[in-house]
Structures are given as structure tokens and as C-alpha cells.
Amino acid sequence: MFYSGIDLHKDISWITTIDEMGNVIGQVKLPNEPVYILDHFQGLTGHHKAVVESTCNWYWLSDLLHEHDIELVLAHAKYLKAISYAKVKTDKVDSLTLAQLLRMNLIPVAHQISPELRPLRDLMRARLNFVHKKTSCINSIHRLLEKFNLSSDDRNLQILKELTIPDDLPLSDLYRFQLQCQMIQIELLNEQISDLEQSLHPHLVPNADIQHLLGVPGIGKISAFTLYLEIDGIERFSGEKEFFSYSRLVPGASNSNQRIRHKSGNKDGNKYLKVAFTEIAVHAVQYYVEIKHFYHAKLRRSNKAIARTIIAKEMARIVFHILKEQTEFKTFKGITLSKTKTVQWPRLASPRA
């Protein structure tokens, strides 16, 4: 049995391979070309296991090694630092440390998204990036108009379809040109966001899990897509508490001796699930009376952020059990809602349709 630690960079990789006793078999610096990577692994006969940190460029390496029956473990970059901190830190040392930790089964494992969902998830994340860019353009227009004590209708900017600048705006030609550039960007981003969503429909709308999620209060098409792709299989969570933690819906802790302290704004977990569940909570409170009453009951004893997070956590609990048990939404905290969601697209007549 051989264990290889791979310190992966944009253009090169340091690979250190050791045997079952921890003896170094080889240390090489290779360009990131499949032929050189495979040549190193195929030069060693026997079962092989490798590990690499979860940086942004591990996709190709995972696909390459799995095609040749070489097991690749994805190491959680943040948690790995707590174990492998060293005074001398070089690429060569890091690859050896990874190999030794893999041999001793001390690697904090990060989740590898399934290859078939990988492009869909990245496309959804690209959509969110486009939405952020669009918001930035809208904010730039507001800031420009505020300089001259002018205002604009935010909703008109959100659904902008025609490039119209009122003639009575007291702006010079240069400011009008700047305004038009921002409006062109908004129109282009609207088209790209719409096209991107259309490309996802045939892959995700017929999915049974998506259809179950669409029946939950506050969950729309985009939220359902995000939850399904970011969760990537609810079976990987042993319980709802682990799911809450992964979704960033529970605070961290910094306890020592008699001091007990919660840490809000914890960055551990999936930020996309945190955003999704927060938006779901906002919509659920807005449109469902029973959930709004529960929210205001919590609000009387806390602030808005905490009350909203409590609602988000309850929605995450519902999502967890719906996906785990493959069932329909029934109640919120044991309460039957007075308002039900209509069966219209993207909901299908049956979740199994």
C-alpha cells in the first residue's frame, strides 16, 4: 500500500509517496500534465491512495486519478492547518506531511461533489455571481443620482428591459453616458441570468427531490435548485444537527474554564446554504401567517437577526426530514398552515412525475 501527498498548484505539483511503514519512496516536482502525473503513479506497483487539499483546482486531478482506479481523498484545507502546522513550511514538506497524515488516517476529509452535479452546481454559483454584479450596477446608479439629489425606482432597475433615460434629468452628457453604461450592463446581466436558469430547467425541474422541496413554504425555484445542488445527498449527514452546522445556522463557541462565549458569524460550513435558508425564512414569514406569528414571538425575546435565523433553522429541519424520508411538507412546528402552495410550474402534478 502506497500513500501519496500532493501539494497542488496552478502549474506544478509536489508529490511525496511513502509506504506502509512511513518510508519515503519518492519525492518529485511535476508539471500539471496528466502524462507526468500518471507516469509517477504507474511506476509504483500495488494499491495506491492519494490526498490533496481542497483548493479551487482539484477537479481535473480527481477525474484523472479516479479514471485509473487511484483513490483520492480531498482534505479540508482549514482543518488541516490545525493538524499540520510546522515551523518549516515548503511545498516539499507539505506533500510529505499530507502523505504521513493519510497513512495514519488523520486527514480531515472534505466532501467531493458528485461529478454529474458538479457543472450544475457551478452554474448556479455563477448565477449568484451575476446577481451580485447586477446589484452592484444598480447601486452605482443610485450613488450617481444621489450626487444630484435625484432618485430612481429600484424595481424598474431590477426588471430593466428598455434603455430609457428621462430627458428631464439634470445631468451632463458625460454623466448620462455613465448612466447608460450601467443600464446596458443590467440589461445584459438580466438576459444572461434568464438564459442560465433556462439551461438548468431540463436537468433539475423533473427531479423528485426538487419537487418535494417546491412544496415547502418559502421555497421557490431558485432556492430549491440551490438546496439540492449544495446538499448533494442528504444521506451524508448523520443527523439534523450536523446539517444545521453545515448550513451555518448554529453559532460557534469559545469556551474556556468558567467562561462561556458564543461566536456569531461563524464561517465554517456552506455559505450558499446559509444565504438560501435566510431568504427562505424571509419569504416564509412574509407570506404565511402562522410562521409570522412564530417569528414575532421569537422577536419579542431577541433581535431580528436571531429571530430570522431561528426561522431559517426550522426551515432547514423541514428540508432535512423531507429529503431524508422522501415525504411531502405537512406542518410547521406541528401547526397546519392556513395557506397552501398551488400546483403550478415548476411544481409538477406529482413529485415522481
Sine and cosine of phi, psi and omega as CSV:
sin_phi,cos_phi,sin_psi,cos_psi,sin_omega,cos_omega
0.00,0.00,0.79,-0.61,0.03,-1.00
-0.91,-0.41,0.56,-0.83,0.02,-1.00
-0.83,-0.56,0.80,-0.61,-0.03,-1.00
-0.86,-0.51,0.77,-0.64,0.13,-0.99
-0.98,-0.18,0.78,-0.62,-0.07,-1.00
-0.90,-0.44,0.88,-0.47,0.12,-0.99
-0.99,-0.12,0.99,-0.17,-0.18,-0.98
-1.00,-0.02,0.75,-0.66,0.09,-1.00
-0.84,-0.55,-0.05,-1.00,-0.06,-1.00
-0.91,0.41,-0.63,0.78,-0.10,-0.99
-0.87,-0.48,-0.37,0.93,-0.01,-1.00
-0.70,-0.71,0.25,-0.97,0.07,-1.00
-0.66,-0.76,0.68,-0.73,0.18,-0.98
-0.99,-0.11,0.82,-0.58,0.00,-1.00
-0.85,-0.52,0.83,-0.55,0.09,-1.00
-0.89,-0.45,0.81,-0.59,-0.02,-1.00
-0.90,-0.43,0.74,-0.67,0.04,-1.00
-0.81,-0.59,0.27,-0.96,0.04,-1.00
-0.99,-0.12,-0.16,-0.99,-0.07,-1.00
-0.91,0.40,-0.36,0.93,0.01,-1.00
-1.00,-0.03,-0.07,1.00,0.00,-1.00
1.00,-0.02,0.11,0.99,0.03,-1.00
-0.97,0.24,0.69,-0.72,-0.01,-1.00
-0.96,0.29,0.85,-0.52,0.03,-1.00
-1.00,0.00,-0.59,0.81,0.00,-1.00
-0.19,-0.98,0.54,-0.84,0.10,-1.00
-0.73,-0.69,0.87,-0.50,-0.07,-1.00
-0.69,-0.72,0.48,-0.88,0.12,-0.99
-0.93,-0.36,0.88,-0.47,-0.13,-0.99
-0.82,-0.57,0.55,-0.83,0.15,-0.99
-0.94,0.35,0.46,-0.89,-0.03,-1.00
-0.98,0.21,0.92,0.38,0.07,-1.00
-0.84,-0.54,0.75,-0.66,-0.06,-1.00
-0.80,0.61,-0.62,0.78,-0.07,-1.00
-0.90,0.44,-0.61,0.79,-0.01,-1.00
-0.97,0.25,-0.62,0.78,0.01,-1.00
-0.90,0.43,-0.73,0.68,-0.01,-1.00
-0.92,0.39,-0.58,0.81,0.01,-1.00
-0.87,0.49,-0.61,0.79,0.02,-1.00
-0.91,0.40,-0.73,0.68,-0.05,-1.00
-0.95,0.32,-0.61,0.79,-0.03,-1.00
-0.96,0.27,-0.24,0.97,0.06,-1.00
-0.97,0.25,-0.15,0.99,0.00,-1.00
-0.90,-0.44,0.89,-0.46,-0.01,-1.00
-1.00,0.09,0.67,-0.74,-0.02,-1.00
0.83,-0.56,0.13,-0.99,-0.01,-1.00
-0.93,0.37,0.63,-0.78,-0.10,-0.99
-0.76,-0.65,0.60,-0.80,0.06,-1.00
-0.69,-0.73,0.70,-0.71,-0.07,-1.00
-0.78,-0.63,0.33,-0.95,0.02,-1.00
-0.65,-0.76,0.59,-0.81,0.05,-1.00
-0.59,-0.80,0.52,-0.86,0.04,-1.00
-0.95,0.31,0.46,-0.89,-0.06,-1.00
-0.99,0.13,0.93,0.37,0.11,-0.99
-1.00,0.06,-0.09,-1.00,-0.13,-0.99
-0.98,0.21,-0.15,0.99,-0.14,-0.99
-0.85,-0.53,0.61,0.79,-0.04,-1.00
-1.00,-0.03,-0.18,0.98,-0.09,-1.00
-0.81,0.59,-0.80,0.60,-0.11,-0.99
-0.90,0.44,-0.61,0.79,-0.01,-1.00
-0.93,0.37,-0.65,0.76,0.04,-1.00
-0.89,0.46,-0.72,0.70,0.00,-1.00
-0.89,0.46,-0.66,0.75,-0.03,-1.00
-0.89,0.45,-0.75,0.66,-0.07,-1.00
-0.95,0.32,-0.62,0.79,0.01,-1.00
-0.92,0.40,-0.53,0.84,0.06,-1.00
-0.89,0.45,-0.42,0.91,-0.03,-1.00
-0.93,-0.37,0.42,0.91,0.12,-0.99
0.85,0.53,0.62,0.79,0.09,-1.00
-0.94,-0.34,0.87,-0.49,-0.05,-1.00
-0.95,0.32,0.77,-0.64,0.03,-1.00
-0.88,-0.48,0.82,-0.58,0.06,-1.00
-0.99,-0.16,0.74,-0.67,0.03,-1.00
-0.99,-0.11,0.88,-0.48,-0.06,-1.00
-1.00,-0.04,0.70,-0.72,0.05,-1.00
-0.94,0.34,0.90,-0.44,-0.15,-0.99
-0.89,0.46,-0.65,0.76,-0.04,-1.00
-0.94,0.34,-0.76,0.65,-0.04,-1.00
-0.93,0.37,-0.45,0.89,0.02,-1.00
-0.91,0.41,-0.57,0.82,-0.01,-1.00
-0.89,0.46,-0.54,0.84,0.00,-1.00
-0.93,0.38,-0.37,0.93,-0.03,-1.00
-0.99,-0.12,-0.66,0.75,-0.23,-0.97
-0.96,-0.28,0.35,0.94,0.01,-1.00
-0.89,0.46,0.75,-0.67,-0.02,-1.00
-0.68,-0.74,0.44,-0.90,0.03,-1.00
-0.92,0.38,-0.69,0.73,0.05,-1.00
-0.99,-0.14,0.90,-0.44,-0.06,-1.00
-0.80,-0.59,0.96,-0.27,0.09,-1.00
-0.76,-0.65,0.19,-0.98,0.02,-1.00
-0.88,0.48,-0.62,0.78,-0.01,-1.00
-0.91,0.41,-0.70,0.72,0.02,-1.00
-0.92,0.39,-0.66,0.75,-0.01,-1.00
-0.87,0.48,-0.67,0.74,0.00,-1.00
-0.91,0.41,-0.60,0.80,0.06,-1.00
-0.92,0.39,-0.67,0.74,0.02,-1.00
-0.87,0.49,-0.68,0.73,0.03,-1.00
-0.87,0.49,-0.69,0.73,-0.01,-1.00
-0.90,0.43,-0.66,0.75,0.00,-1.00
-0.93,0.38,-0.66,0.75,0.04,-1.00
-0.90,0.43,-0.59,0.80,0.04,-1.00
-0.91,0.41,-0.66,0.75,0.01,-1.00
-0.88,0.47,-0.60,0.80,-0.02,-1.00
-1.00,0.00,0.09,1.00,0.01,-1.00
0.86,0.51,0.70,0.72,-0.01,-1.00
-0.91,-0.40,0.26,0.97,0.00,-1.00
-0.98,0.18,0.83,-0.56,0.16,-0.99
-0.96,0.28,0.94,-0.34,-0.19,-0.98
-0.99,0.14,0.74,-0.68,0.13,-0.99
-0.99,-0.15,0.45,-0.89,-0.04,-1.00
-0.97,0.23,0.71,-0.71,0.12,-0.99
-0.98,-0.19,0.90,-0.44,0.01,-1.00
-0.90,0.44,0.58,-0.82,-0.02,-1.00
-0.88,0.47,0.66,-0.75,-0.08,-1.00
-0.84,0.55,-0.53,0.85,-0.03,-1.00
-0.96,0.29,-0.43,0.90,0.02,-1.00
-1.00,-0.07,-0.24,0.97,-0.08,-1.00
-0.83,0.55,-0.78,0.63,0.00,-1.00
-0.91,0.41,-0.54,0.84,0.02,-1.00
-0.93,0.37,-0.67,0.74,0.01,-1.00
-0.91,0.42,-0.68,0.73,-0.01,-1.00
-0.91,0.41,-0.53,0.85,0.06,-1.00
-0.93,0.38,-0.63,0.78,0.06,-1.00
-0.91,0.41,-0.62,0.78,0.04,-1.00
-0.93,0.37,-0.57,0.82,0.07,-1.00
-0.91,0.42,-0.61,0.79,0.05,-1.00
-0.87,0.49,-0.69,0.72,0.02,-1.00
-0.89,0.46,-0.60,0.80,0.05,-1.00
-0.90,0.45,-0.64,0.77,0.06,-1.00
-0.90,0.43,-0.64,0.77,0.03,-1.00
-0.89,0.45,-0.65,0.76,0.05,-1.00
-0.89,0.46,-0.66,0.75,0.03,-1.00
-0.90,0.43,-0.64,0.76,0.02,-1.00
-0.89,0.45,-0.69,0.72,0.05,-1.00
-0.87,0.49,-0.62,0.78,0.04,-1.00
-0.89,0.46,-0.65,0.76,0.04,-1.00
-0.91,0.42,-0.68,0.74,0.01,-1.00
-0.89,0.46,-0.68,0.73,0.03,-1.00
-0.90,0.44,-0.59,0.81,0.03,-1.00
-0.90,0.43,-0.62,0.78,0.05,-1.00
-0.90,0.43,-0.70,0.71,0.04,-1.00
-0.86,0.51,-0.70,0.72,-0.03,-1.00
-0.91,0.42,-0.60,0.80,0.01,-1.00
-0.91,0.42,-0.71,0.70,-0.03,-1.00
-0.93,0.36,-0.54,0.84,0.01,-1.00
-0.90,0.43,-0.45,0.89,0.03,-1.00
-0.88,0.48,-0.45,0.90,-0.04,-1.00
-0.91,-0.42,0.35,0.94,0.04,-1.00
0.86,0.52,0.64,0.76,0.03,-1.00
-0.92,-0.38,0.29,-0.96,0.02,-1.00
-0.70,-0.72,0.27,-0.96,0.02,-1.00
-0.63,-0.77,0.38,-0.92,0.03,-1.00
-0.99,0.14,0.92,-0.39,-0.07,-1.00
-0.88,0.47,-0.61,0.79,-0.02,-1.00
-0.90,0.43,-0.63,0.78,0.03,-1.00
-0.89,0.46,-0.57,0.82,0.04,-1.00
-0.94,0.33,-0.58,0.81,-0.01,-1.00
-0.90,0.43,-0.62,0.79,-0.08,-1.00
-0.94,-0.33,0.44,0.90,-0.09,-1.00
-0.81,0.58,0.82,-0.57,0.03,-1.00
-0.82,-0.58,-0.38,0.92,0.00,-1.00
-0.81,-0.59,0.64,-0.77,-0.02,-1.00
-1.00,0.06,1.00,-0.08,-0.01,-1.00
-0.80,-0.61,0.82,-0.58,0.08,-1.00
-0.89,-0.45,0.90,-0.44,-0.04,-1.00
-0.80,0.59,0.67,-0.75,-0.03,-1.00
-0.93,0.35,-0.39,0.92,-0.08,-1.00
-1.00,0.08,0.04,1.00,0.05,-1.00
-0.93,0.37,0.80,-0.60,-0.03,-1.00
-0.98,0.18,0.92,0.38,-0.02,-1.00
-0.85,-0.53,0.57,-0.82,0.07,-1.00
-0.96,0.28,0.18,-0.98,-0.03,-1.00
-0.87,0.49,-0.61,0.80,-0.02,-1.00
-0.92,0.39,-0.63,0.77,0.05,-1.00
-0.94,0.34,-0.57,0.82,0.07,-1.00
-0.90,0.44,-0.64,0.77,0.04,-1.00
-0.90,0.44,-0.68,0.73,0.04,-1.00
-0.88,0.47,-0.66,0.75,0.03,-1.00
-0.90,0.44,-0.66,0.75,0.00,-1.00
-0.91,0.41,-0.61,0.79,0.04,-1.00
-0.87,0.50,-0.68,0.73,0.01,-1.00
-0.91,0.40,-0.63,0.78,-0.01,-1.00
-0.93,0.37,-0.58,0.82,0.07,-1.00
-0.90,0.45,-0.66,0.75,0.03,-1.00
-0.89,0.45,-0.65,0.76,0.01,-1.00
-0.89,0.46,-0.70,0.71,0.01,-1.00
-0.89,0.46,-0.68,0.74,0.02,-1.00
-0.90,0.43,-0.69,0.73,0.00,-1.00
-0.91,0.42,-0.60,0.80,0.08,-1.00
-0.86,0.51,-0.70,0.72,0.01,-1.00
-0.91,0.42,-0.68,0.74,-0.03,-1.00
-0.93,0.37,-0.63,0.77,0.04,-1.00
-0.89,0.45,-0.68,0.73,0.02,-1.00
-0.90,0.44,-0.70,0.71,0.02,-1.00
-0.89,0.45,-0.64,0.77,-0.01,-1.00
-0.90,0.44,-0.68,0.73,0.03,-1.00
-0.90,0.44,-0.66,0.75,0.01,-1.00
-0.87,0.49,-0.59,0.81,-0.02,-1.00
-0.94,0.35,-0.39,0.92,-0.01,-1.00
-1.00,0.09,-0.40,0.92,-0.12,-0.99
-0.82,0.58,-0.78,0.63,-0.05,-1.00
-0.91,0.42,-0.40,0.92,-0.01,-1.00
-0.99,0.10,-0.52,0.85,-0.19,-0.98
-0.91,-0.41,-0.59,0.81,-0.08,-1.00
-0.85,0.53,-0.68,0.73,-0.02,-1.00
-0.96,0.28,-0.16,0.99,-0.07,-1.00
-0.90,0.44,0.69,-0.72,-0.06,-1.00
-0.90,0.44,-0.65,0.76,0.02,-1.00
-0.90,0.44,-0.64,0.77,0.04,-1.00
-0.88,0.48,-0.68,0.73,-0.02,-1.00
-0.91,0.41,-0.62,0.78,0.08,-1.00
-0.89,0.45,-0.67,0.74,-0.03,-1.00
-0.91,0.40,-0.57,0.82,-0.03,-1.00
-0.91,0.41,-0.27,0.96,0.04,-1.00
-1.00,0.07,-0.06,1.00,-0.04,-1.00
-1.00,0.05,0.68,-0.73,0.03,-1.00
-0.83,0.56,0.72,-0.70,0.05,-1.00
1.00,0.04,-0.20,0.98,-0.03,-1.00
-0.99,-0.14,0.86,-0.50,0.08,-1.00
-0.96,-0.29,-0.22,-0.98,-0.07,-1.00
-0.87,0.49,-0.79,0.62,-0.06,-1.00
-0.92,0.40,-0.65,0.76,0.03,-1.00
-0.89,0.45,-0.66,0.75,0.00,-1.00
-0.90,0.43,-0.68,0.73,0.04,-1.00
-0.86,0.51,-0.72,0.69,-0.05,-1.00
-0.89,0.46,-0.72,0.69,-0.01,-1.00
-0.87,0.49,-0.73,0.68,-0.05,-1.00
-0.88,0.47,-0.71,0.71,-0.08,-1.00
-0.97,0.25,-0.60,0.80,-0.02,-1.00
-0.98,0.22,-0.51,0.86,0.03,-1.00
-0.95,0.30,-0.69,0.73,0.04,-1.00
0.79,0.61,0.79,0.61,0.06,-1.00
0.98,-0.17,0.98,-0.21,-0.05,-1.00
-0.92,0.39,-0.32,0.95,-0.03,-1.00
-0.91,0.41,-0.27,0.96,0.01,-1.00
-0.98,0.21,-0.09,1.00,0.07,-1.00
-0.97,-0.26,0.81,-0.59,-0.05,-1.00
-0.95,0.30,-0.45,0.90,0.00,-1.00
-0.35,-0.94,0.11,-0.99,-0.06,-1.00
-0.93,0.38,-0.52,0.85,0.00,-1.00
-0.90,0.44,-0.64,0.77,0.06,-1.00
-0.90,0.43,-0.60,0.80,0.03,-1.00
-0.92,0.38,-0.66,0.75,0.06,-1.00
-0.85,0.52,-0.70,0.71,-0.03,-1.00
-0.90,0.44,-0.69,0.72,0.00,-1.00
-0.90,0.44,-0.50,0.86,-0.01,-1.00
-1.00,0.06,0.09,1.00,0.01,-1.00
0.88,0.48,0.62,0.79,-0.04,-1.00
-0.95,-0.30,0.11,0.99,0.08,-1.00
-0.78,-0.62,0.57,-0.82,-0.03,-1.00
-0.97,0.26,0.36,-0.93,0.14,-0.99
-0.99,0.14,-0.09,-1.00,0.00,-1.00
-0.61,-0.80,0.54,-0.84,0.09,-1.00
-0.70,-0.72,0.98,0.20,-0.09,-1.00
-0.98,-0.22,0.67,-0.74,0.05,-1.00
-0.47,-0.88,0.84,-0.55,-0.02,-1.00
0.83,0.56,-0.88,-0.47,-0.02,-1.00
-1.00,-0.10,0.02,1.00,0.01,-1.00
-1.00,-0.01,0.82,-0.57,0.04,-1.00
-0.86,-0.52,0.84,-0.54,-0.09,-1.00
-0.63,-0.78,0.78,-0.62,0.09,-1.00
-1.00,0.05,0.54,-0.84,0.04,-1.00
-0.91,-0.42,0.94,-0.35,0.06,-1.00
-1.00,0.08,0.25,-0.97,0.02,-1.00
0.92,0.38,0.50,0.86,-0.02,-1.00
-0.90,0.43,0.68,-0.73,-0.07,-1.00
-1.00,-0.08,-0.03,1.00,0.03,-1.00
-0.97,0.23,0.73,-0.69,0.00,-1.00
0.89,-0.45,-0.21,-0.98,-0.11,-0.99
-0.99,-0.15,0.93,-0.38,-0.05,-1.00
-0.93,0.37,-0.46,0.89,-0.01,-1.00
-0.95,0.32,-0.59,0.81,0.09,-1.00
-0.93,0.36,-0.60,0.80,0.04,-1.00
-0.87,0.49,-0.73,0.69,0.02,-1.00
-0.89,0.46,-0.70,0.72,-0.05,-1.00
-0.89,0.45,-0.74,0.67,-0.04,-1.00
-0.93,0.37,-0.52,0.86,0.06,-1.00
-0.92,0.40,-0.69,0.73,0.04,-1.00
-0.92,0.40,-0.61,0.79,0.04,-1.00
-0.88,0.47,-0.67,0.74,0.01,-1.00
-0.89,0.46,-0.68,0.74,0.01,-1.00
-0.87,0.49,-0.72,0.69,-0.01,-1.00
-0.93,0.38,-0.62,0.78,0.01,-1.00
-0.90,0.44,-0.67,0.75,0.02,-1.00
-0.92,0.39,-0.57,0.82,-0.06,-1.00
-0.94,0.33,-0.59,0.81,-0.18,-0.98
-0.93,-0.36,-0.13,0.99,-0.06,-1.00
-0.82,-0.57,0.88,-0.47,-0.14,-0.99
-0.88,0.48,-0.72,0.70,-0.06,-1.00
-0.89,0.46,-0.62,0.78,0.03,-1.00
-0.94,0.33,-0.58,0.82,0.04,-1.00
-0.90,0.44,-0.65,0.76,0.03,-1.00
-0.89,0.45,-0.67,0.75,0.03,-1.00
-0.90,0.44,-0.65,0.76,0.02,-1.00
-0.88,0.48,-0.73,0.69,-0.02,-1.00
-0.93,0.38,-0.50,0.86,0.08,-1.00
-0.90,0.43,-0.64,0.77,0.05,-1.00
-0.96,0.29,-0.55,0.84,-0.03,-1.00
-0.91,0.41,-0.51,0.86,0.00,-1.00
-0.92,0.40,-0.38,0.93,-0.03,-1.00
-0.93,-0.36,0.05,1.00,-0.01,-1.00
-0.46,-0.89,-0.24,-0.97,0.05,-1.00
-0.98,-0.22,0.04,-1.00,-0.08,-1.00
-0.89,0.46,-0.66,0.75,-0.05,-1.00
-0.89,0.46,-0.70,0.72,-0.01,-1.00
-0.92,0.38,-0.70,0.72,0.00,-1.00
-0.88,0.48,-0.66,0.75,0.02,-1.00
-0.91,0.41,-0.63,0.78,0.02,-1.00
-0.92,0.40,-0.58,0.82,0.05,-1.00
-0.89,0.46,-0.68,0.73,0.06,-1.00
-0.89,0.45,-0.69,0.72,0.01,-1.00
-0.87,0.50,-0.64,0.77,0.02,-1.00
-0.91,0.42,-0.65,0.76,0.04,-1.00
-0.91,0.42,-0.61,0.79,0.05,-1.00
-0.92,0.38,-0.59,0.81,0.06,-1.00
-0.91,0.42,-0.61,0.79,0.04,-1.00
-0.88,0.47,-0.69,0.73,0.02,-1.00
-0.89,0.46,-0.72,0.70,0.00,-1.00
-0.88,0.48,-0.68,0.74,-0.02,-1.00
-0.85,0.52,-0.76,0.65,-0.07,-1.00
-0.96,0.29,-0.54,0.84,0.06,-1.00
-0.90,0.43,-0.69,0.72,0.00,-1.00
-0.96,0.28,-0.58,0.82,-0.02,-1.00
-0.94,0.35,-0.67,0.74,-0.09,-1.00
-0.99,-0.16,-0.05,1.00,-0.01,-1.00
0.79,0.61,0.81,0.58,-0.04,-1.00
-0.81,-0.59,0.08,-1.00,0.01,-1.00
-1.00,-0.05,0.33,-0.94,0.10,-1.00
-0.93,0.36,0.70,-0.72,-0.03,-1.00
-0.86,-0.51,-0.86,0.51,-0.08,-1.00
-0.66,-0.75,0.30,-0.95,0.14,-0.99
-0.93,-0.37,0.92,-0.39,-0.04,-1.00
0.81,0.58,0.61,0.80,0.01,-1.00
0.98,0.17,0.05,1.00,-0.03,-1.00
-0.97,-0.25,0.78,-0.62,0.08,-1.00
-0.98,0.20,0.81,-0.59,-0.05,-1.00
-0.97,0.26,0.60,-0.80,0.00,-1.00
-0.97,0.26,-0.35,0.93,-0.01,-1.00
-0.93,-0.37,0.73,-0.68,0.03,-1.00
-0.89,-0.45,0.46,-0.89,0.00,-1.00
-0.98,0.18,0.67,-0.75,0.00,-1.00
-0.98,0.21,0.48,-0.88,0.04,-1.00
-1.00,0.04,1.00,-0.03,0.08,-1.00
-0.60,-0.80,0.34,-0.94,-0.08,-1.00
-0.81,0.58,0.68,-0.74,0.19,0.98
-0.99,0.11,0.04,1.00,0.10,-1.00
-0.95,0.31,0.67,-0.74,0.04,-1.00
-0.98,-0.18,0.19,-0.98,-0.06,-1.00
-0.87,0.50,-0.54,0.84,0.01,-1.00
-0.66,-0.75,0.65,-0.76,0.03,-1.00
-0.85,0.53,-0.37,0.93,-0.01,-1.00
-0.99,-0.13,0.12,0.99,-0.04,-1.00
-0.94,0.34,0.00,0.00,0.00,0.00
